[in-house]
């Protein structure tokens, strides 16, 4: 519980720093009053929390799914230790994902790769990030969570399949919306 409060406090500090950088670079204008500035800082805070909460919930669901399907391969002391574990792993995943996305999309654009190969490379990169993030958090030994060797592979595969499936669903919805917009305009 204490680690969750510290992470929320650090995210609030990160949103204040982001707000001050945006003001310094003149990306945003001067707010009309301090209340509006505070609301914008809280908007940044909740946006960052939402971006981190989605992988955290996915990892929590993946842990429960792996334990349900393959037995007790992942053991934890309490609900808060599992949530803290999921939170730390999701923070690492959110930190490294934009770099891999930038590199992967850039290579796919430059090399003109087929769509199936792009999805395969995205899955492999998401598996590597999730596997190494889980392994690193387990190595830190901050929470009372233990995973067997097979459980680590199964969890990282399951988590990367969830990430890729969400990405595929989102891209299909986006393509469908674009095709509907082009049909309406013609």
Helices and strands as residue ranges (DSSP letters): H 2-24, H 34-70, E 74-76, H 79-111, H 115-140, E 145-147, H 149-185
